[in-house]
């Protein structure tokens, strides 16, 4: 894989979808590895080290939800789920297991490409604003915006690109109310403003990784509005 090309692992058993997605990704300069039934997907993830996974949930050789969980445990790779399942419970389950985005079939190839590129952008540092500190300390948490690195009590906290992008919005706006629509637009992109299950799930993931069970909350829920990051109330 050349250094200037993005690797994509496509886990999909429908040959028509494989042909459509693979040809469009290759035409846009991506390297594509395909798993047709999911049985070898984890091995391909570790061997090819892609930056992006496109994962079908309905696979003949694997449970798509379990595969999503296993991939997330092994890697911070971006994961976009494709599924014929349209229920909100399935979307929330996939997001809880570590998916960055969820698309239902049938889908438009341009929308899929846009979501892939949006997920990839979250894995790269955002431009620093003038006078903005690159390292923020909140209690025993140290957030390095430039290095995309978070530690808690000296130990590395593994965040996915989407989790880090969401956290970055909070540390850049300490104490401010960030509405669901604002967070969705800034982190996931335009068109997501009503997808509040994304923010609910990912705030829960950040809380689980960063908050102490017996300590003060870092993320305060404002009912029907959004969230605040309580940097001012964190222990010194």
C-alpha angles and dihedrals in degrees: 000000000000118000096241096052125082116232118224127189111207114198105189136128099199105095093203091057091044091053093046097047097039095050092049093047094047090049088056094051102266128135110229129203117187132210109189100193106015095243092112098032097107092048090050090048091056095041100044097032094208123190092222138036124198105198130192113205097208104069130158095219104037145022104258094211092050090046091052090051093048093047091050092050090053102039146017089223116143111261123200112184122213116197145160086215107104101178119115090229090062092048093049091047092053092047091048089053090055108273114149095205140006127213127182125220133278094049138169115249093224091055091049091050091049091052092048092052092046090053091048091051090057089060092061127073115267116232111271117242121234113282090003115145114234095207121051124185121203111177105303092344119100117192118193107194094187098048093038088231133138128187130184119199087346095306123114115251112211109224126176117233090258093050090050093047090053093047090049091059090055098047090048090054106037114187094001122124108248110194124218090249093052093048093046093049095046098043105030101020141242115327095040097084095113097042095098093159087075093060094041093053097043095046086054090052092051092047091052092051101039111025125080113233091229097032134085117287120257095199118051118198116224102201114246090355117065140260144304127211107226099210091145092058096048117112116266 
